Amino acid sequence: MPKVVAEIGCNHRGDMSIAQEMIKVAAIFCRADYVKFQKRNPRELLSEQQYNSPHPNPIHSYGKTYGEHREFLEFDIEQHRELKEYCAQFNIGYATSVWDLTSAKEIVSLSPDYIKIPSASNTHHEMLSYLCDYFEGDIHVSLGMTLSSEREELIELFKQKKRLPSLVLYHTTSGYPVKFEDLCLLEISKLVDTYGKEVKEIGFSGHHLGIFADVIAYSLGAVWVERHFTLDRTWKGTDHAASLEPDGLRRVKRDLMNARKALTYRRSDILDVEIPQREKLKWKTPR
């Protein structure tokens, strides 16, 4: 069964009411299975110079410095607890990407179904080890901008921790948005062939335009399909342009469920739907 994740990330613009509206729309209109946020500790992630430097694209900044911008978009752990409870009201799952050890420890306290590791942090072995040791749910990891040697180190860590059965690997390309020639969807088949018998499942996190690639990803073996989600692609913020608005996400869910129905073998030589046509049209050798 394909699972659709509406990646809200920081597209809530630091506003709880917008975040709640996005949860409600993703659940009721789009029929997504999960919404996913992000949790970062800017002081832990950024150097003093990075924190105090201006945003590289000032038109999208919510603060005078990049650090202030990141702080403005952060929800604290109690707000995340409230968002998780709000998700439960609409029967949609809550999840969060964690970028650093402090954030990981905070989100573990909420006991979500799964915690996501973004591509940027999949070499943070201290955080990965902590999650393997102290988080009982599944751990999803994106593999964008990752060397094959780094991927193997990650797999070895989970193997040593005996956590491969709860690991979900995502193919992704870390661009916003990604050109079709850079999607490299056949890497999904490679992940399935290489790790499919060891890990729990394979996923696809897309930052591309349109929705046709998501069905291809599912047909290649990606059970989880994650797309950035926004209520308005023209809003301020660098992720909105590579996000889907509600009708786009609704279509992704619809198309994936239809793909699931279509990706089967014949149940018999002649299907029930073919019987009338066979009687009417099939050539019969005259006797």
Secondary structure, DSSP 4 states (H G I P E B T S, - for coil): --EEEEEEETTTTT-HHHHHHHHHHHHHTS--SEEEEEE--HHHHS-HHHHHSPPSSGGG-SSSSHHHHHHHT---HHHHHHHHHHHHHTT-EEEEEE-SHHHHHHHHTT--SEEEE-GGGTT-HHHHHHHHHH--SEEEEE-TT--HHHHHHHHHHHHHTT-GGGEEEEE----SSBPGGGT-THHHHHHHHHHTTTSSEEEEEE-BSSSHHHHHHHHTT--EEEEEB-S-TTSSSTTGGGSB-HHHHHHHHHHHHHHHHHS---SSSS-GGGHHHHHHH------
